[in-house]
């Protein structure tokens, strides 16, 4: 299915989260994807995300990483931090198809945490065949000032921004390219779970069709107590129930924990228990295990003993679906 891809190295995917800046660059050799370069930098604990000091730290860290990390070129595809992206799932009349952007903005205007006049909106029609004459739309929006500030950080680092995306699309891209390549995977309804430093990102998709996205404010740094783990599982379960209600009873068929080999055993067990209750298979989706790491590649990733996931950074580097 990759006949349209030529042998080449892709742009750098820059994933800026609340705990880390991760940059990864993948390539394709005509047969498989390979990791060309990757670097990460942990945010100093005394720096507040979004502050002027944070912006300076990101720009300097990105400049150093690009300069010494073995990356090819300075072309970057980035995504807004999860905290800066407003996400909502709405239903609109099918008759609004021709003026969907106008209807979407009118629907989310009262819910936005910022002035709608300053909103930059991206939407995905998640269900064209909904009941009651309606269709489902997943809406993702950012404040223009925040987006401009985000782009200015990389420009200050001397990088060329060739694209800006959102984390749900990047996660879905990684899933499709690495874990959804079989013909039978195209109709599978999959739930993707990505546990980051301070957030857990949830995506439900049917292959490349993004259906639902949620950000839960619990990450591996908070998962130190059983009650916090149970709360996270309750939130994930609630996402499943909401999706089934919103999608008129559509069923999730697969659960994928987007993680590396060092994922906490208790988390694996809890995800497996939830999948068992739903009577669906569950798997670990390790993007590092899905790409070839060649001799001479430049990266500082440890395959074991790490809690940093690379699915979003990889998905940003890869060609869009």
N, C-alpha and C positions, 0 to 999 in steps of 0.2 A: 504493500500500500504506500510505499515511499518512493514510487517511480518518479514522482514530480520533483523530488529533491536531488539536487546536484551535489557532488562532492564539494564541501565547503565548511568553513568555520562560521558559526552564527554570531550575532551580536552578544554582548555581555548582558546577562540578566542580573539586575540589582534589586535585591529584596531587603528593604529597610523595615525592620520590625522594632518592637519596643525594647528588645534585649540585644539584638545583633544587627550588624550590616553584613549581608552575605552577597557575594558577587561570584557568578559562575558563567563559564563560556563553554558551550558544547559544539560539536561538529558532527558531520555525517560523511562517511567514507564511501557511500554507495551501497553499503550493506547494513550498517548499524551505526547507532549514535555512539560518540565517544566524548569523554571529558577532556577538554583542552586545558582549562585552568579554573581554579576556584580559590577564593580566599574569604575569610570571615574575620570580623573584628567585634569584640564584645563592648557594649556601651559601658563607659565608666559609671559606677553606681551613684556618683554624686552629680550626674548630669540629668536634668529633667527633660524627657522627650518633648519636642516642640519648642524648646527655649532657644534663644539666640546662641547660647553656648553649645547646645546640641547640634544646631545647624553648622556651626564652625567645625565641630568634631566630625560630623558626617563628611563634610567637604574635604577635610584634611585626610581622614581615613581612606576615603575613596581614591584620592589622589595618590596616596602611598601604595595602596593595594594594586592600582593599575600600573604604577611605575615599577613595582618590584615583583608582581605576581605572575609574570609570564603570559599575560593576556595579549591577544592579537588585536590591534587597533583600539579605538576609544569609543566605538559605537555602543550605546547602552539602551536597553529596554528596561523600564522601571515600573513600579507599581506603588500606589499610595499606601502608607501604613494602614493597617486594619482599623485603627482608632479614628482615622480621618475619612472613612468611607461609610456613608449612610446607606443601608440596605433595607429594602422593603419588598414584600411580595403582595401584589395587588391583582384584582380582576377587573377587567374593563369590557364594555360591550364589543362584540365582534364587529359591529357596524362602525366602530371607531378606528378600524384598521388603516384607513387613509390619512387620518389625522392623529395617529397614535402618540406622537411626541407631545402634542398639545394636551391630550387627555391624560397622559401619564403625569405630566408636570402639575396639572390641576389637581390630580388625585393625591400626590405626595406633598403638595405645597404646605398644608397645615401641619404635617408631621416633621418637616425638615428642622434640624437644630440650628439652621442659619437662614438668612434671607434667600428666598427662592430666586430673586433676581441675580444672585451671585452663584447660583448652582450650575455645576457642570454635570450633566446627566447622561448615563449610559444605561440602556435597557435591553433585556433579552426576552423575547416572547417564549415563554416556557411551555405553554399549552394552548395550541390553536384550536383544539377540539374539545374544550371544556363544555360542560352542560349549561343549561339556562341561558343560552345565547351569549356566553361570556368566554373570554380567553385569559389565561394567566400570564402575568408579566413580572419578571424579576427586575427591580430597579436599583441601580447603584449610582450614588451621587456624591460629589465632593464640592467643597467651597472653593470658588475660583482663586481666592487669595491664598488658600492653603496649597492648592495645586501649583500655582505660580511659585510659591516659596519652595515647594518640593523640587520643581524643575531647576530653580536657581541654584540649589545646593550642588547638583551635578555639573551645571554649567561653570560654577565657581571652581570645581575640581578639574576643569579643562576637558570634560567629556562631551561627546556629541550624542544628544538624546534623539534616537530614531523611533521611539514609541513609548507610550505610557498606557498601562493596562490596569486591571484590578485583580486582587488576589484570587477571587473565585474562578476567573477565567484561566489564570496561570495554573492553579491546582488541577482544573479539568484538563488542561493541555498536557500536563505531566501524566495524568492517569491514562488518557487516550493513547499517548505515544508509547508508554511503557507497559501498561497493564490491560489495555483494551484493544489489542491488535488483532485478535482473532475475529473471524466473521460473526461468530455467535455472540461476541461481546457488544455488538452494535445495538441490540435491543435490551441489554441488561440495565436495570435501574440500580445504580451504585451509590452508596453513601461513603464519602471520603472523610476521614477524620485526621486532622493535622494538629498535633499538640505542640505549640510553640512555647517560648519562654514565659509569657504572661497571658496568652490567649490560646483557645482551641478553635480552629476554623473548621466549619462543617460545610460540605458541599454535597448536594444530591444531583446526579446527572444521569442522563441516558446517553452514553457514549459522549459525543461532543456537545450534546444539547444540555446546557446548564438549566436546572430546574429550581434549585433552592440553594441559598447560602445563608449561613448564620455565623456570627462571631460570639463565642462564649468567653467571658473574662476570667478564665481559669487556665493556667498553663502549668508546665512542669515545676516551676518555682513554687507554685501554691499546692502541689500535690504531695504534701508531706504527711498528711493525716488522712485516715480512712474516711472521715466524714466529708472531706473535700473531694476525694475520689468518688464517693457516692453521689455527691451533688453534681459533679461533672457528668456521671452516667445518667442521672435524672434529666439533666439538660439535653443530653444526646437523645435520650428516649423521647423527650418532649418534641424534639425536632422531627423524629420519625412520625409521631402521632399527628403533628401539625401538617406535615407533608401529605399524609394519607387523607386528612380532612380537606385540605386545600385542593388536592388533585383528584377528588371524587373517588377515593378508594384505591388509587394506584399503589402498588406494592413494591417496596425495596427488595431487590434480589441478591445484593452482595454488599458486604461491609469491608472497607479497606482502610486499615490503620496506616496512614502515610508516615512511616517512621523508619528508623535504622535498626541495626541489629541489637542495640543496647536499650531498646524500649523496656520500660519497667515491667517486670513479670506480672505484677498485680493489675496494671492497666490492660495488658494482653488478656488476662483471665477475665476481667470485667467486660471487655469488648466481646470476647468469645461467649460469655454468658448471655449478653444481650442478643447477640446473633442467634444463639441457640433458642432463646425465647421466641424470636421472630422466625425461626426455622429457615435461616438463610446461612450461606457460607461466609466465613470471615477470613481475611488474610492480612499479612503485613506487606505493605508496598514500599520497599526500600529502593528509592530511585538510584542510589549509588550502586546497588547490585545490578541495576538494569542497564547501566552504561559501561562501555569498555574504558578502562583506564590504561592508557598506553605508556610505555617507557618514554620518559622525556616530558610527560605531562606535568604541569605545575599546579600543585594543590597542597593545602595544609589540612586536609580532612582526615580525621581518624574514623575508620569504619566501626571500631568498637569503642565502648566507653564514652560515647558522645550522646548528647541530647539535642543537638541542633539538626533540624531537618532541612533538606534542600529542595523539596518539591516545588516551591514557589519560584525560587531562583532559576531552577532548571526549566520550569514552564515558561518563564519570561524569555530565556535564551532561545528556546525552541521556536520554530516557525509556528504561526497561529494555525488553528485547526481550519 
